Amino acid sequence: MRIALVLVSLLGASMLHAAEPLIVPDCVIFFEDLENLDGIKKEAAEANKAISFLLMEPGST
């Protein structure tokens, strides 16, 4: 049972290591860059778009 767990763990680690890096689209604005949130809300309302927040810990991806 331990051998199977080790093999599955190694396989999973190798698959994660082989994954391509995340490329963030241009439409994504990071929270540090949101100095004028009211202006961004107004721009989103004019473009009939929504603003969503994804809260994650740094380095968790």
C-alpha positions in Angstrom: 0.0 0.0 0.0 2.9 2.4 0.8 4.5 1.6 -2.5 1.4 2.5 -4.4 1.0 5.8 -2.5 4.6 6.7 -3.2 4.2 5.9 -6.9 1.0 7.9 -7.2 2.6 10.8 -5.4 5.6 10.8 -7.7 3.4 10.5 -10.7 1.3 13.5 -9.5 4.4 15.6 -8.8 5.9 14.9 -12.2 2.6 15.8 -13.9 2.4 19.1 -12.0 6.0 19.9 -12.8 5.3 19.3 -16.5 2.3 21.6 -16.6 2.6 24.8 -18.6 2.8 28.1 -16.6 -0.4 30.2 -16.1 -0.6 33.1 -18.6 -2.8 35.8 -17.2 -5.1 37.5 -19.8 -4.8 41.3 -20.3 -8.3 41.8 -18.8 -7.1 40.7 -15.4 -6.2 43.5 -13.0 -4.4 42.6 -9.8 -5.5 44.1 -6.5 -2.3 46.0 -6.1 -3.0 47.8 -9.3 -6.5 48.9 -8.2 -5.7 52.3 -7.0 -8.8 53.8 -8.4 -11.5 51.2 -7.9 -14.4 53.7 -8.5 -13.0 54.5 -11.9 -12.7 50.8 -12.8 -16.3 50.2 -11.6 -17.5 53.1 -13.8 -15.6 51.7 -16.8 -17.0 48.2 -16.3 -20.5 49.6 -16.0 -20.1 51.5 -19.3 -18.8 48.4 -21.0 -21.7 46.3 -19.5 -19.1 44.0 -17.8 -18.9 42.7 -14.2 -16.1 42.9 -11.7 -15.3 39.8 -9.8 -12.7 39.3 -7.0 -10.7 36.1 -6.6 -9.0 36.1 -3.2 -6.0 33.8 -2.9 -3.0 33.6 -0.7 0.2 34.7 -2.4 2.1 31.7 -3.8 -0.9 29.4 -3.6 -1.1 28.8 -7.4 
